[in-house]
Amino acid sequence: MRLVTRLTVAALALVAATGLASAKDWKEIRVGTDATYPPFESVDSAGNFVGFDIDIMNAVCADIGAKCSYVNQDFDGIIPALLAGKFDVIDSSISITAEREKTIDFTNKYYNTPAAIIGSKDSDIKGATADDLSGKTIGVQSSTTHAAYAEKTFTKSQIKYYPSLDQAKLDLAAGRIDAINDDVVVLTDWLKTPDGTCCKLIATIKPVPEIHGIGAGFGIRKEDGDLKALLNKGIADIRANGTYTQIQDKYFTFDVYGD
């Protein structure tokens, strides 16, 4: 976590008081994403950032008249990178949680889907409780709400952490772990691929708001309230004018916005 010294706070206050601070116009927005998470964000064969999250952000940027550019960033370091100024917005299926809100701010949500457990086709795991997964090794992506949930819930299991979900998928397919805990959309999307034929959906997980949050939003620095307002306007506009539905229908056959 990036610390702010008293001297820095005092200096910022002085700048604001003397009128030297000026709001950005946000005509250009740098967006950070961990592009290893299809169908939400990934990189195609031509090197382009693609996916539901990318399309939503592009639509929002078009609505507010901003030019978006993307930076690929490991999820584990995505919040520190935002705070360090590497980019202006996190667009990476990042859940809005009280713990993260201690460090960064969020826009309104733009989707909300539940978590799930998958395992090998011949797995004897019957469900998603602590007892169901007792003695099993569960793969999770580091620094995610799924990792936090696994740590708290699957106390009878071994939790194995991965920098990216792709690495967990490889280990599950190879039999090196017994299950993966992650977003149901991401997991079922992989199960439909040739690499995912090894495995099956075992159970979905009832969301725990205190851990899973209230949905995915765009992450921004706390001081960028004007950017937050712009992005919230964009989200509301594309929800109202049908653009959101058009994008959603490109990827899903159900409503991912949630309650």
N, C-alpha and C positions, 0 to 999 in steps of 0.2 A: 504494500500500500504506500502510495506517495504521501509523505508528510509535509505539512505546511508550517513553517516556522512562524513565530510571533512577528519577527522582523518582516517576513514576506507579507503577512496579513496587514501589518501597519502600512507597508509601502503601497499595497493595493488600495487601501482605504484612502491614503493621501492622494493617489492618482484620481480616484473617483471624486473626491471632494474638490479637487482643483479643476475638474472638467476635462482632464486629459484623456480619460477613458472614453472610447467611442464604440458603439455597437457595430458588429460586422453586418454587411449587407447579405451575406450567405448566398451569393450568386454562384459560388463554387463550394461544393461540400465533398470532403474526403470521407470515404466510408470504409470502415474496417470489417472484414468478414473472414471466418474460418471456412474456406471453400472446400471442405471435405465432408459435407453433410447433405447429400442429395435426399429428397428432391428440393430442399430449401436453398442450399447454396453449394455450388461446385464449379469446376472449370471444365469447359468442353474441349474437344480435340483441337480447336482453333485458338485456344488460350483465352476464351471469353468467359467472364463470370456469368453464370446462368442459375436459374432456380426460382422458386416462388418468392423467397425473400428479396432476391435481386429485382425481380419484376415489380414487386410492390414498391420497393425503394425508388426504382426508376419512374414509376407512375407518380409517386409522391413528389419527386424532384421536378418532373414535368409540370405538375399542378402548381407548384410554388415558384416556378421559373428559375430553378437552380440546375447547374451542371454537376453531375455526380461522377466521381472517379473512385475506383476501388483499390484497396490494399489488402493483400492476403496476410492473415495474422493467425497464429495458433491460438485456439480458444483459451488455453491456460494462461496466456499473457495478454488477453484482449482488453481487459479493464486497465491494467497498468499502461498499456500502449495508448489507450484513449487519454488517460490522465497526463501522459507525457507529451501529448500533442501530435502523435504520429498520424492521427486522423480525427475527425470531428464527431462521427456517429458510429456506433456499433450496430450492424445489421447482420445478426448471426444467430437467429432463433434464441436470443438470450431472454430468459424468463425474468419477469418483474418480481423480485423478492425483497422482503424487508431487509435482509442481510446486505444485499447489493445496494439498496437505496441508502445505506450508510455512507457509501463511497461515491456513487454516481446517481444521476437522475434518469428517468425514463419518460418516454412518450406514453400515450394511451396504447393499449394492446392492439395488435393487428392480427393475431391468431391465438388459439388456445386448444391444444390437443393433449390427450393423456399419455402417460408412460405405459410401457409393456415389458414383458419378459419373453425372450425367444430362447430356444435350445435346439439341439440336434434332432433330426427326424425320429431317432430311436430313444430320445430322452425319456426318463421315467419321472421327470418333474411334472406334478399335477396342477400346480397353481403358483400364486405369487406371494404366499405368506412366508414368514420366517421359517416355519416348520417345513413347508414345501421345499425350500431351498437349503435346508440344513445339510451341512457337509459339502455343499457345492461351491465351486469357484465361479464368481460372477464378474463379468467384465463391464466396466463403466468408463466413460470419458472423464478425465480429470477436470475439476473445477466446475462441473455441471450440477444442476439440481438433481439429476439422476444419481450422481455420485453421493450427494448429501443424503438422499433418501436411502440408498443402499447401506451407507454407514450406520444410519439410525435404525433401519428396519431389519436388515439381514445379519443380525448379530451372531448367528450360528453358521455363517458362511465365510469364505475367504473372498475379499474384494480385491480385484486386480484393476489397476488404473492404467489408462492408455492416453497418450497425447491426442490421438484421433480415433474416431469410431471405426475407421477402416482397419486399423490394426487389431481391434477387438474382433471384428468380423473374420479376419484371417485366422485368428486363434480359435474361434468357435468352430469354423469349418474344418480346422486341423485337429480338433478334439483336445486342444490344450486348455480350454475352459469349458464350463458346463452351460453357461447362460450369459445373456447380455441384458442389461436393463437400460432402456433408452426410450425415446419418443416412439409411439406406436406407428406413426406415419413413416418415419425414417426406417424403422425395422421392417415393416411389411413391404415397403418399396424395395428393399434389398432382397427380401424373400422371393420376389417375383423375377429376380435376375438369375442367370445361369449359376453364378457363384452362390446364390442364396438357396438353391434347391436342396442343399445339405440339411436345411434347418426348418423349423416351424414356429408359429406363434403359439405360446403356451397360455398366456393370460394378460389381460390389461390390468393396470393398477389404478385404483381410485385415487384421484388427486388429493394431496394434502396441501392446502393453500400456504401453510406456514413454511413448507419446504419447496413445493413445486411452483409457488407463486400464483399470479392471476392471469397468466398468459405471456406471450412474447411481445416485447416492445423494442423500440429503438433506444439504445443507451446513449446518453449525452453527458457532458460535464455539468456539474451543478450550476456553474456560473453562466451557462449558455441557455438561459431561459427564453431568449428571443428565438433561438433555433428550435427549442422544444415547442413553442407556440406555432411556428411555421410547419413543423412536421405533423403536429396534431391537426392543423388545418388540412394538410394534404391527406392524411388518413381519413378524416371525416368526409372530405370532398370525394375521394375515390370510392368510399363506401356508398355515398349518396348518388353518384352519377353512373353507377353500374360497372365502372372499371375494375373494382375489386372482384366482383362476381366473375367477370370475364377472365381475369387472371386465375382465380381459384379453380374455375372449371377447366382450365388448361392442365391442371395438375391433379385435381381431386374430383371424386364423385360424390362428395359430401361437404357439409359446411364446416370449415376449419376455424371459423371465427369464434365459435363457442358461445356460451352464455355470457 
